[in-house]
Amino acid sequence: MEGFLTPRELSVESGWPEKRIRDLIAAKELRHIRVRSRFFIPKDALDEFIARNMVEPDLLDRGRG
């Protein structure tokens, strides 16, 4: 499938452990499609996941310590 990667391929490309990718799929936190027993992930799905979960620093709390 063009434009899609298997969890193993995404792991190799991203450097993330395959188990972590499969855990994100199981938790429905990573966009994917299931074809029978195989999972395919759009190439940009990991970037989307990171963008959705990015925590921005709270600049107002910088003076506390």
C-alpha positions as CSV (number, residue, x, y, z in Angstrom):
1,M,0.0,0.0,0.0
2,E,1.6,3.2,-1.1
3,G,1.9,5.9,1.5
4,F,1.5,3.4,4.4
5,L,4.0,1.6,6.6
6,T,3.8,-1.5,8.7
7,P,4.6,-1.1,12.4
8,R,8.0,-2.6,11.8
9,E,8.7,-0.3,8.8
10,L,7.7,2.7,10.9
11,S,9.9,1.6,13.7
12,V,12.9,1.3,11.5
13,E,12.2,4.7,9.8
14,S,11.4,6.6,13.1
15,G,13.8,4.9,15.6
16,W,10.8,4.2,17.9
17,P,10.4,0.7,19.3
18,E,7.9,-1.4,17.4
19,K,6.2,-2.4,20.6
20,R,5.6,1.3,21.4
21,I,4.0,1.8,18.0
22,R,1.9,-1.3,18.4
23,D,0.8,0.0,21.9
24,L,-0.2,3.3,20.4
25,I,-2.3,1.4,17.7
26,A,-3.9,-0.7,20.4
27,A,-4.8,2.4,22.4
28,K,-6.2,4.0,19.2
29,E,-3.8,6.9,19.7
30,L,-2.1,6.5,16.3
31,R,-4.0,6.8,13.1
32,H,-4.0,3.4,11.2
33,I,-6.0,1.0,9.1
34,R,-6.4,-2.7,9.8
35,V,-6.6,-5.0,6.8
36,R,-7.5,-8.4,8.2
37,S,-4.9,-9.1,10.8
38,R,-2.3,-6.5,9.5
39,F,-2.0,-2.9,10.5
40,F,-0.9,-0.1,8.2
41,I,0.0,3.4,9.3
42,P,0.0,6.5,7.1
43,K,3.5,7.9,6.8
44,D,2.5,11.2,8.5
45,A,0.7,9.6,11.4
46,L,3.6,9.7,13.9
47,D,4.2,13.3,13.2
48,E,0.5,14.0,13.8
49,F,0.7,12.1,17.1
50,I,3.7,14.1,18.2
51,A,2.0,17.4,17.3
52,R,-1.2,16.5,19.2
53,N,0.7,15.5,22.3
54,M,3.4,18.2,22.3
55,V,3.5,20.1,25.6
56,E,4.4,23.7,25.4
57,P,6.3,25.3,28.2
58,D,4.4,27.5,30.6
59,L,6.5,30.7,30.4
60,L,4.6,32.2,33.4
61,D,6.0,29.5,35.8
62,R,9.7,30.1,34.9
63,G,10.4,32.2,38.0
64,R,9.2,29.5,40.4
65,G,11.6,27.1,41.7
